[in-house]
Amino acid sequence: MSSPLMRPDEFERAVLQLPADLRERARRIRACVLRDDGCPYCRIAGRSLDLAFRAALYDQHDWARVLVAEAESYADADRHAGSCARRRPTFAPATQVWRGVHRQVTRWADTAPVIAATDASWKKDAGGLGYITTDGRWGYRGRTTDRNDPTGPAKVLVSELRAVHLLLSAIEDVPEFLLLVDSRRALTFLRTWQCGRTDVMPEGYDLRPRRSGAPALVRLAERVAALPGLRMEHVKGHSGHPLNEAADSLAKIARRRMTEPFDAVGRAADLAASFLLTWHQQAAVAA
């Protein structure tokens, strides 16, 4: 068996050479260059992706697009080897994504102070929420919408805030941390709530009680108001910040899992570990 084409840190450096519209597509099939389980389809996909990185390095972006598309066609084929992680089916039903997935990369469990990032993603009627923290915690949740959806017209904004709610449900034991969000509108609401104005809600958001009690954003507003150790900053989206990129990718995985069967947990775990390694390496250099 041959060895993987590159390490996770090498992949993250290489993927930033690609045009912005290709980066998420490359990350979706990153396992093809990070591991070699003997599957010929993964091997070909990995080699095509590696060639795409080399083309982008020399500004041959048209060739990079061709090669990424070729890598995707092999990575998404239905004829992977029996032992291959990409072989279909069978994966957990989408209802498990609805409940949310929460994990931790234990290597970074003792990191302090904690920095966290959240993000949301929507496409048609499927959405996803994602979060990651520098102490290794990460998670995602998917959701769909219908005519009874209580979100209201500000779907993207509400989703960004729901991602923060998902994060806070996972780090209740962390009294002080820095939260990074790439939505200025969401940041405005969070800061408004932190000042005690918890009655301010996005336009059209349904405030009627849910089966689980108060609406998620009402609970979020109260929690944010009760967290004096919470600091918040805006981070520019899709700018290469490892934590923001990780939260964005986790949200997209959650969204896709609502409509497609694939190993979402495995892919998310690989992605989270890679982005966290990149962040900690950059932090060590900056220190």
Secondary structure, DSSP 8 states (H G I E B T S, - for coil): ----S--HHHHHHHHTTS-HHHHHHHHHTTHHHH---S-HHHHHHHHHHHHHHHHHHTT-HHHHHHHHHHHHHHHT-S---TT-TT-------HHHHHH-EEEE-GGGTT-SSEEEEEEEEEETTEEEEEEEETTSEEEEEEEE--TT-S--S-HHHHHHHHHHHHHHHH-TT--SEEEEES-HHHHHHHHHHHTT-TT---TT---S-BTTBS-HHHHHHHHHHT-TTEEEEE--TTS--HHHHHHHHHHHHHHHHTTS-S-HHHHHHHHHHHHHHHHHHHHHHH-
